[in-house]
Amino acid sequence: MADGNRFLIPAPRLVFAALVAGVLAGAVAVYVSEGGSGNNAPVKVAKADSKDNVACETKAARAKEVAAKAVGQVAALQPADPPQSLKSLAFNGPDGKPMTIADHAGKTVLLNLWATWCAPCRAEMPALDALQKEKGGNAFEVVAVNVDTGDDAKPKKFLKDIGIETLGYYRDSTMGLFNEAKTRGLALGLPVTMLIDGEGCLIAHMNGPAEWSSPDAKRLVEAALAP
């Protein structure tokens, strides 16, 4: 068998979630296109990204090295080709105030976009919480951003009902974050996950769910944190 355990069968609940993901990918496209004025406006990437992109592109070898550790339960993760700056990606922090990926400078981030109406997103949320509980700290954080439209009531109730304890409550109710990820070629549907280094450079990304509390995921995080 090539690449050791790269082709391990994922957990049954995520197999089901992945089947649903294909349907939801189309649903998300409709949702975004019908979501109201402004959702389909061209995304304006910050001018600083141009210079930052040049710096990030030098990390292509590093991206491939880290992504090579994505096996088994996280084998769908792909290296950024080329790495690009995601410093300008914007959302609201746990305090409700606007922030960007640049505010996490110096910290490796696993950025996950999710919604309560997305079955695969709901299935993987406990695993993301477990990963943050074990690996989160000054060097690494799971930043799970809810992209439901409307107020905070539904996503907060969902997180409370399933016992999420360690994930920060990040939010974007405008779909702007998802649309920018889509414009950058990183999002086909939900969930979408991006591994970003301490300088705001995209190292790897994937669409669809994964078992983020698995040993495979933990080894991936350790590889991303290695010097």
Backbone as a ProteinNet text record, in pm:
[ID]
protein_1_A
[PRIMARY]
MADGNRFLIPAPRLVFAALVAGVLAGAVAVYVSEGGSGNNAPVKVAKADSKDNVACETKAARAKEVAAKAVGQVAALQPADPPQSLKSLAFNGPDGKPMTIADHAGKTVLLNLWATWCAPCRAEMPALDALQKEKGGNAFEVVAVNVDTGDDAKPKKFLKDIGIETLGYYRDSTMGLFNEAKTRGLALGLPVTMLIDGEGCLIAHMNGPAEWSSPDAKRLVEAALAP
[TERTIARY]
85.8	0	88.6	61.2	146.1	120.9	224.9	217.6	161.4	198	161	11	-40.1	-183.3	-258.3	-207.9	-271.1	-414	-446.5	-578.8	-665.8	-643.7	-728.6	-872.2	-966.3	-1107.9	-1147.2	-1208.7	-1245.8	-1356.9	-1376.8	-1480.2	-1616.2	-1702.6	-1833.2	-1915.1	-1916.3	-1999.5	-1949.6	-1818.1	-1765	-1781.7	-1791.6	-1825.3	-1962.6	-2057.4	-2192.2	-2189.3	-2112.2	-2104.8	-2047.2	-1948.6	-1886.5	-1985.8	-2073	-2174.9	-2269.4	-2304.2	-2392.1	-2321.7	-2188.4	-2111	-2127.6	-2133.2	-2147.5	-2276.1	-2383.3	-2511.9	-2506.4	-2444.5	-2440	-2352.3	-2251.5	-2166.4	-2251.7	-2347	-2436.8	-2530.7	-2576.1	-2667.6	-2602.5	-2473.5	-2402.3	-2394.1	-2370.1	-2359.8	-2489.5	-2603.4	-2733	-2752.3	-2715.5	-2732.1	-2657	-2535	-2455	-2512.5	-2554.3	-2601.4	-2734.5	-2812.5	-2942.6	-2944.3	-2827.6	-2821.6	-2849.6	-2871.2	-2901.3	-2794.5	-2819.4	-2727.5	-2595.5	-2488.4	-2355.7	-2281.3	-2351.6	-2284.9	-2204.8	-2244	-2173.5	-2082.4	-2063.2	-1974.9	-1831.8	-1751.3	-1612	-1537.1	-1456.5	-1378.1	-1256.1	-1236	-1120.5	-1010.6	-906	-796.1	-706.5	-669.4	-587.7	-459.7	-418.1	-297.3	-175.6	-174.5	-60.1	-43.2	-154.7	-147.2	-51.8	-39.7	48.2	191.4	242.8	378.6	387.2	286.3	286.2	279	206.6	197	333	413.5	548	628.2	616.8	688.3	634	501.7	441.4	478.3	490.5	520.1	654.9	743.1	873.3	861.1	741.8	721.1	660.2	669.9	609.5	665.2	795.2	855.6	807.7	795.7	747.1	602.6	521	381.6	372.5	454.4	452.9	502.6	600.9	655.9	550.7	478.2	375.8	258.8	213.1	98.5	128	254.3	290.8	259.9	246.7	212.8	61.8	-14.1	-160	-197.4	-211.8	-243.3	-365.5	-413.8	-524.5	-647	-684.7	-808.1	-804	-685.8	-675.4	-609.2	-620.1	-551.1	-602.2	-721.2	-776.3	-709	-628.9	-560.6	-457.9	-458.7	-369.6	-275.3	-150.9	-59.7	-106.4	-83.2	-113.9	-24.3	-81.4	-4.2	-43.8	24.5	131.2	73.1	155.2	110.2	74.6	-26.6	-69.7	-96.7	-93.9	-120.2	-269.4	-306.4	-446.1	-463.1	-365.9	-370	-497.8	-554.4	-669.5	-803.6	-807.1	-935.1	-996.5	-1120.2	-1181.7	-1304	-1321.9	-1435.7	-1440.3	-1534.6	-1544.1	-1484.8	-1415	-1353.6	-1451.4	-1407.4	-1493.7	-1554.9	-1490.1	-1544.3	-1642.2	-1667.3	-1760.6	-1701.7	-1573	-1508.3	-1441.3	-1437	-1374.2	-1225.9	-1179.9	-1039.3	-1005.5	-877.6	-831.8	-732.3	-693.4	-590.1	-461.3	-435.4	-314.4	-308	-423	-425.7	-375.9	-358.6	-303.8	-156	-89.5	51.5	133.9	221	306.2	244.8	119.1	48.8	1.7	27.8	-25.7	-174.4	-254.8	-400.8	-460	-553	-635.8	-770.2	-792.2	-913.2	-1020.3	-1133.9	-1243.1	-1369.5	-1432.9	-1558.4	-1673	-1774	-1882.9	-2015.3	-2122.8	-2257.5	-2344.5	-2447.6	-2533.8	-2617.4	-2642.8	-2722.9	-2640.5	-2510.3	-2418.1	-2392.6	-2450.4	-2438.4	-2293.1	-2204.6	-2065.7	-1995.5	-2032.2	-1974	-2011.2	-2137.8	-2186.4	-2117.1	-2093.6	-2033.3	-1889.7	-1815.1	-1674.1	-1645.7	-1747.1	-1723.4	-1666.3	-1717.4	-1657.7	-1510.6	-1473.3	-1333.5	-1245.2	-1294.3	-1219.4	-1201.7	-1306	-1299.8	-1194.7	-1191.4	-1094.8	-951.6	-933.2	-800.3	-752.5	-842.6	-807	-772.7	-848.2	-825.1	-687	-644.6	-516.1	-398.6	-416.1	-302.7	-304	-416.8	-426.7	-337.3	-291	-203.1	-142.3	-26.2	38.3	85.9	111.2	166.4	63.2	-53.1	-152.2	-293.4	-385	-526	-615.9	-721.3	-829.4	-922.9	-934.5	-1024.5	-1143.1	-1249.6	-1369.5	-1467.1	-1488.2	-1571.4	-1708.9	-1811.2	-1947.8	-1992	-2054.8	-2096.1	-2247.5	-2323.6	-2469.3	-2504.9	-2606.3	-2658.8	-2752.3	-2789.3	-2877.4	-2799.5	-2867.8	-2804	-2728.8	-2678.9	-2595	-2671.8	-2801.9	-2879.2	-2862.7	-2880.6	-2877.9	-2739.6	-2631.1	-2499.4	-2457.4	-2488.3	-2450.8	-2526.4	-2653.7	-2732.2	-2676.7	-2640.7	-2585	-2457	-2366.4	-2239.9	-2263	-2358.5	-2389.6	-2450	-2541.1	-2611.1	-2516.9	-2410.2	-2319.1	-2197.6	-2195.1	-2090.8	-1955.5	-1952.3	-1825	-1771	-1646.4	-1590.2	-1469.5	-1388.2	-1260.3	-1249.1	-1332.2	-1324.7	-1371.5	-1298.1	-1344.3	-1461.9	-1548.9	-1665.9	-1632.6	-1592.6	-1562	-1681.3	-1703.9	-1831.2	-1816.8	-1889	-1907.1	-2046.4	-2138.7	-2277.2	-2303.1	-2200.2	-2218.7	-2191.8	-2133.2	-2086.1	-1966.1	-1915.2	-1800.3	-1675.9	-1653.9	-1537.1	-1544.1	-1660.1	-1676.6	-1658.8	-1717.6	-1708	-1564.2	-1486.5	-1346.9	-1269.3	-1294.5	-1228.3	-1266.7	-1391.1	-1437.9	-1368.1	-1356.7	-1290.1	-1143.7	-1081.8	-941.5	-924	-1033.3	-1026.3	-1008.3	-1043.8	-1020.9	-1148.6	-1264.4	-1390.1	-1483.2	-1527	-1628.1	-1763	-1759.7	-1878.1	-1833	-1911.3	-1875.3	-1876.9	-1789.6	-1687.6	-1566.5	-1491.7	-1362.7	-1262.4	-1142.2	-1041.7	-909.6	-843.9	-717.1	-612.4	-495.9	-383.9	-295.5	-280.5	-213.5	-98.9	19.4	134.2	134.7	235.1	241.6	262.1	293.8	309.2	187.7	81.3	-42	-42.3	51.3	60.2	-17.9	-99.8	-170.5	-70	-71.9	18.6	-53.8	-177.6	-255.4	-403.6	-487.7	-631.8	-708.9	-834.8	-920.5	-1066.8	-1147.6	-1291.9	-1348.8	-1451.7	-1510.6	-1463.3	-1526.4	-1496.5	-1375.5	-1322.7	-1212.7	-1225	-1157.2	-1157.5	-1041.9	-1069.3	-963	-907.9	-971.1	-916.5	-834.1	-817	-744.2	-593.8	-520.2	-373.7	-315.5	-377.4	-329.3	-332.8	-442.5	-456.3	-355.5	-333.9	-239	-96.6	-62.7	71	86.4	-21.6	-18.2	10.6	-57.9	-35.4	109	158.6	298.2	394.7	366.5	452.1	447.8	328.4	314.4	386.8	398.4	465.4	615.5	661.9	805.1	884.5	1003.9	1085.3	1130.4
-120	0	124	214.2	332.9	430.4	503.7	612.9	567.8	449.6	403.9	402.5	479.8	477.4	593.5	644	761.9	734	608.1	577.3	505.3	531.8	475.7	521.5	434.5	469.5	560	675.7	768.1	712.4	775.9	732.8	730.7	632.5	618.7	746.1	822.6	943.2	1046	1043.5	1138.3	1087.6	955.5	902	953.2	941.7	992.7	1142.2	1212.5	1358.6	1397.2	1321.5	1351.7	1332.5	1229.1	1209.2	1328.3	1379.7	1496.4	1619.5	1624.8	1743.2	1772.8	1666.2	1687.3	1758.7	1720.5	1786.5	1929.9	1948.4	2082.1	2177.4	2124.5	2212.3	2288	2214.3	2280.4	2373.6	2330.6	2414.1	2543.9	2536.9	2657.7	2755.7	2702.9	2791.1	2867	2795.9	2861.3	2961	2919.1	3004.1	3134.7	3126.7	3246.8	3336.3	3275.6	3356.8	3423.5	3363	3420.2	3492.4	3509.1	3559.4	3706.9	3782.2	3924.6	4010.3	4137.4	4229	4233.9	4243.1	4255.7	4124.4	4010.5	3883.1	3842.2	3889.2	3852	3962.3	4065.4	4174.1	4124.3	4173.9	4131.6	4156.2	4060	4073.6	4158.9	4260.8	4347.4	4300.2	4242.4	4194	4311.2	4320.8	4432.2	4444.6	4569	4591.2	4526.3	4524.9	4465.8	4319.3	4254	4113	4086.6	4180.8	4161.2	4136.5	4223.3	4206.8	4083.3	4063.1	3947.9	3817.4	3818.2	3698.2	3656.2	3753.8	3723.8	3650.9	3699.6	3635.7	3496	3480.6	3350.2	3248.3	3293.6	3201.7	3132.3	3190.8	3127	3005.1	2983	2872.1	2749.2	2740.6	2627.6	2493.6	2486.7	2361.2	2324.7	2425.1	2402.6	2352.4	2410.3	2369	2221.3	2180.3	2039.7	1947.9	1994.3	1914.6	1889.8	1995.1	1981.7	1897.9	1926.4	1854.2	1706.4	1672	1531.1	1453.1	1524.1	1460.3	1439.8	1488.1	1473.9	1336.3	1240.8	1104.1	1056.3	939	878.6	966.4	1006.4	1081.8	1224	1275.6	1412.5	1411.8	1298.6	1282.3	1374.6	1433	1522	1658.7	1688.3	1817.8	1828	1938.5	1958.8	2076.5	2068.8	2181.9	2303.9	2422	2544.8	2553	2582.7	2582.3	2702.2	2816.4	2839.8	2889	2892.2	2955.2	3101.3	3151.5	3290	3351.4	3482.7	3551.6	3557.5	3518.8	3527.2	3627.2	3716.4	3813.5	3896.1	3922.4	4013.1	3945.5	3813.9	3747	3803.1	3849	3922.3	3850.6	3864.2	3807.1	3874.4	3837.5	3893.5	3797	3852.1	3771.2	3735.8	3658.6	3619.2	3738.1	3853.8	3973.2	4048.6	3995.3	4057.4	4167.1	4197.7	4304.7	4250.9	4333.7	4289.9	4258.1	4155.8	4119.7	4050.7	4024.9	3953.2	3846.2	3764.3	3662.5	3729.6	3851.3	3922.7	3940.8	3942.2	3956.4	3830.9	3722.1	3598.4	3581.8	3690.5	3684.6	3608.4	3521.9	3443.5	3311.6	3288.2	3166.7	3089.4	2959.5	2875.1	2856.9	2873.5	2871.8	2764.1	2687.3	2599.2	2669.5	2737	2816	2726.7	2718.6	2633.4	2717.7	2710.4	2781.9	2681.9	2714.6	2620.1	2692.9	2615.8	2670.2	2563.9	2607.7	2512.8	2430.2	2481.7	2409.1	2310.5	2303.2	2215.7	2090.2	1976.9	1852.9	1808.8	1812.2	1772.6	1865.4	1994.4	2089.5	2050.3	2019.3	1981.7	1855	1761	1633.4	1649.2	1744.5	1755.6	1855.2	1929.7	2032.4	1977.9	1864.5	1811.6	1775.7	1726.9	1691.1	1815.4	1923.5	2048.8	2101.4	2087.6	2130	2048.2	1918.4	1830.9	1864.5	1897.1	1933.8	2062.6	2161.4	2286.9	2261.8	2174.3	2145.3	2084.7	1995.2	1928.2	2008.1	2073.1	2136.9	2289.5	2348.4	2493.1	2558.1	2678.8	2751.3	2870.7	2914.2	3032.3	3009.9	2883.6	2855.5	2810.4	2766	2707.7	2733.7	2758.5	2774.7	2727.1	2657.2	2627.8	2748.3	2813	2928.5	2883.8	2843.7	2795	2910.9	2957.7	3076.2	3034.2	3067.9	3039.6	3141.8	3093.4	3183.4	3184.3	3142.2	3156.8	3304.4	3332.7	3467.9	3486.5	3610.6	3637	3663.6	3646.8	3678.3	3557.8	3572.1	3469.4	3356.3	3368.6	3275.1	3129.2	3100.5	2962	2899.2	2963.1	2899.9	2883.4	2980.9	2969.4	2855.4	2840.4	2731	2596.4	2585.3	2460.6	2422.7	2517.3	2489.7	2449.9	2514.4	2480.7	2341.3	2311.7	2182.5	2064.1	2081.1	1968.2	1972.5	2067.9	2068.8	2120.4	2215	2273.7	2359.9	2335.2	2400	2488.5	2455.4	2524.6	2613.5	2593.4	2676.9	2818.2	2916.9	3054.5	3075.2	3170.6	3195.8	3302.9	3256.7	3345.8	3346.4	3461	3477.6	3568.4	3534.3	3624.5	3599.4	3687.7	3669.4	3727	3778.7	3845.8	3756.1	3637.4	3546.3	3603.8	3718.3	3779.3	3691.9	3626.9	3541.6	3421.5	3356.3	3243	3286.9	3400.4	3447.6	3480.7	3535.6	3563.7	3433.8	3336.1	3207	3143.1	3159.9	3106.3	3176.5	3309.1	3386.6	3346.1	3312.7	3271.2	3125.9	3057.7	2919.4	2819.5	2858.3	2772.1	2707.1	2756.8	2705.8	2661.4	2536.7	2484.7	2476.6	2453.9	2442.7	2449.3	2393.7	2390.7	2246.1	2212.3	2298	2313.5	2419.3	2438.9	2471.8	2414.2	2430.2	2472.4	2569.5	2621.5	2620.3	2568.6	2568.6	2687.6	2779.4	2907	2922.6	2961.7	2972.8	3106.2	3125.8	3243.6	3374.2	3368.3	3489.5	3512.9	3438.6	3457.2	3391	3299.9	3232.1	3101.3	3081.1	2954.9	2845.4	2739	2626.5	2508.4	2484.8	2373.4	2401.6	2329.3	2353.3	2230	2224	2114.1	2155.3	2092.4	2104.9	1972.8	1982.7	1863	1838.4	1742.5	1716.8	1627.4	1628.5	1539.4	1507.3	1402.1	1364.4	1438.1	1561.7	1650.6	1615	1524.5	1481.8	1354.2	1304.1	1179.3	1198.7	1090.1	1098.1	1155.4	1125.3	1179.6	1332.1	1388.4	1534	1594.7	1531.1	1582.9	1580.9	1476.2	1470.8	1579.4	1609.5	1717.2	1850.4	1877.5	2002.2	2008.4	1898.9	1896.2	1924	1871.8	1897.9	2045.9	2106.2	2247.7	2336.4	2291.4	2369.7	2346	2242	2210.6	2321.3	2353	2458.3	2419.3
0	0	0	-92.7	-106.3	6.7	45	142.9	277.5	320.8	453.8	471.6	565.8	596.2	533.3	422.2	361.3	318.8	292.4	241	343.8	471.1	575	555.2	588.3	576	691.2	664.3	771.9	858	971.9	1065.4	996	1032.2	964.3	962	1072.9	1074.8	975.4	946.7	848.9	706.3	689.9	557.8	518.2	612.3	585.6	561.4	643.6	629.3	495.3	449.4	320	206.5	219.4	117	110.5	227.6	233.1	178.8	195.9	155.4	8.2	-73.9	-217.1	-250.4	-180.8	-201.7	-152.7	-35.1	23.4	-55.1	-125.6	-205.9	-306.6	-370.5	-462.9	-390.7	-272.4	-195.6	-155.4	-118.5	-78.5	-194.8	-314.9	-430.8	-450.8	-436.6	-449.7	-336.2	-215	-96.6	-113.5	-161.9	-178.3	-287.1	-397.6	-509.2	-479	-383.5	-353.8	-220.5	-161.7	-25.3	-7.9	-115.9	-99.6	-162.3	-172.3	-237.9	-164.6	-240.7	-181.1	-172.5	-165.3	-148.8	-271.2	-388.4	-509.9	-561.1	-481.9	-523.5	-531.9	-627.7	-638.4	-508.2	-469.7	-347.4	-374.7	-293.2	-307	-211.9	-267.1	-185.5	-148.5	-22.5	24.4	-57.2	-83.3	-162.2	-97.8	33.2	103	67.9	27.1	-6.3	-120.9	-214.1	-329	-285	-198	-146.1	-57.5	23.1	112.2	34.1	-77.8	-160.1	-212.8	-250.3	-300.7	-193.2	-69.6	41.3	67	57.9	83.9	-24.7	-147.2	-256.4	-241	-161.8	-138.2	-47	7.9	100.8	34.8	-97.4	-169.4	-122.3	-102.9	-58	82.2	167.7	303.2	301.6	213.1	201.3	162.2	67.5	24	135	209.3	319	427.1	463.8	567.1	516	394.4	338.6	319.6	304.4	291.1	418.3	529.5	657.1	672	576.4	581.2	527.4	617	578.5	654.8	618	691	697.2	818.3	840.6	786.4	754.6	700	562.1	492.4	364.8	255	273.8	171.1	169.1	270.9	276.6	164.5	93.3	-20.3	4.5	-46.3	-28.3	-106.7	-53.2	-125.2	-247.6	-361.9	-486.4	-572.6	-554.1	-456.3	-323.8	-218.8	-94.4	-120.7	-53	-69.8	65.9	71.5	197	224.7	345.9	388.1	502.5	517	626.5	627.8	510.6	502.8	527.3	543.2	568.2	696.8	687.7	799.2	855.3	986.5	1057.9	1194.5	1277.7	1412.2	1513.9	1611.5	1715.2	1825.3	1924.6	2036.5	2111	2104.2	2169.7	2080.4	1960.6	1867.8	1782.2	1801.5	1726.2	1599.2	1492.1	1367.5	1386.9	1316	1319.6	1187.9	1167.1	1047.9	1089.9	994.2	1019.9	1066.9	1021.4	1062.7	1214.2	1281	1426.3	1498	1423.1	1479.7	1443.6	1412.1	1372.4	1475.8	1427.6	1515.1	1558.1	1520.4	1561.8	1438.5	1434.6	1328.7	1353.5	1247	1259.8	1169.3	1224.6	1143.6	1131.1	1017.9	995.6	934.1	1000.3	954.5	940.4	823.9	800.8	810.9	892.3	916.2	931.7	920.5	940.2	1005.7	1077.7	1147.5	1050.8	928.6	831.5	749.5	777.8	704.4	788	747.2	824.4	846.8	744.8	769	867.7	864.9	960.7	1103.2	1123.3	1255.5	1304.3	1211.5	1248.7	1297.5	1238.5	1274.7	1386.8	1431.9	1532	1663.3	1717.2	1839.8	1823.8	1705.3	1681.1	1676.9	1618.2	1616.8	1759	1839	1978.8	2054.5	2029.5	2096.2	2053.4	1925	1876.2	1942.7	1954.1	2020.5	2166.8	2231.9	2373.4	2395.2	2304.3	2321.9	2268	2153.9	2086.4	2092.2	2130.5	2129.8	2234	2202	2293.3	2223.9	2271	2213.5	2070.5	2033.5	1901.6	1799.2	1847.1	1754.7	1804.9	1709.8	1745.2	1632.3	1669.7	1576.3	1577	1462.7	1450.5	1364.8	1431.4	1362.4	1349.8	1226.7	1203.1	1153.1	1229	1186.8	1082.8	974.6	866.4	846.3	947.7	940.1	923	842.2	838.2	957.5	985.4	1098.2	1225.7	1339.6	1467.7	1523.4	1645.9	1706.1	1772.9	1785.1	1866.8	1823.4	1695.6	1648.6	1662.4	1612.8	1627.7	1773	1856.9	1997.5	2065.4	2032.4	2089.7	2045.1	1916.6	1865.1	1939.4	1954.9	2022.5	2168.3	2232.5	2370.8	2381.2	2288.6	2292.5	2274.3	2193.7	2170.6	2263	2353.7	2455.9	2412.1	2317.5	2275.9	2390	2429.6	2547.7	2521.2	2420.2	2406.5	2282.9	2183.4	2063.6	2093	2042.5	2051.7	1957.9	1990.6	1906.6	1803.4	1685.6	1573.5	1478.5	1413.8	1342.3	1220.3	1113.9	999.9	944	971.7	928.4	790.3	724.3	595.4	475.2	497.3	392	317.9	362.8	297.6	305.1	419.2	435.8	342.8	338.2	247.1	101.8	66.1	-72.2	-110.8	-16.2	-48.5	-66	20.5	5.6	-127.7	-166.1	-294.3	-410.3	-402.8	-507.8	-521.5	-409.9	-410.9	-455.8	-485.3	-530	-417.4	-295.6	-179.3	-127.7	-165.7	-112.3	-224.2	-216.8	-307.9	-237.5	-108.7	-24.8	119.5	208.4	349.9	399.4	495.1	554.7	463.4	487.4	422.2	531.9	521.3	626	563.3	626.9	576.9	688.4	658.2	752.3	717.5	812.5	788.5	887.1	838	928.1	1002.7	1087.5	1172.6	1099.2	970	890.2	800.7	826	749.9	614.2	589.9	459.8	460	358.8	342.6	310.4	391.1	370.3	306.5	348.4	294.7	315.9	242.6	252.3	207.6	247.1	204.1	209.5	126.3	132.1	183.7	267.5	323.7	466.2	534.3	675	694.3	815.2	852.7	1000.6	1043.3	1184.5	1252.4	1294.4	1342.1	1480	1549.4	1678.2	1666.7	1545.7	1523.4	1540.6	1565	1569.7	1440.9	1327.6	1199.6	1200.6	1251.3	1256.4	1352.2	1463.2	1562	1507.7	1434.5	1373.5	1267.8	1196.4	1097.3	1165.5	1274.8	1348.2	1398	1448.6	1496.4	1382.7	1263.8	1147.5	1110.3	1119.6	1085.2	1185.4	1309.3	1412.5	1417.3	1352.3	1356	1285.4	1335.8	1272.8	1133
[MASK]
+++++++++++++++++++++++++++++++++++++++++++++++++++++++++++++++++++++++++++++++++++++++++++++++++++++++++++++++++++++++++++++++++++++++++++++++++++++++++++++++++++++++++++++++++++++++++++++++++++++++++++++++++++++++++++++++++++

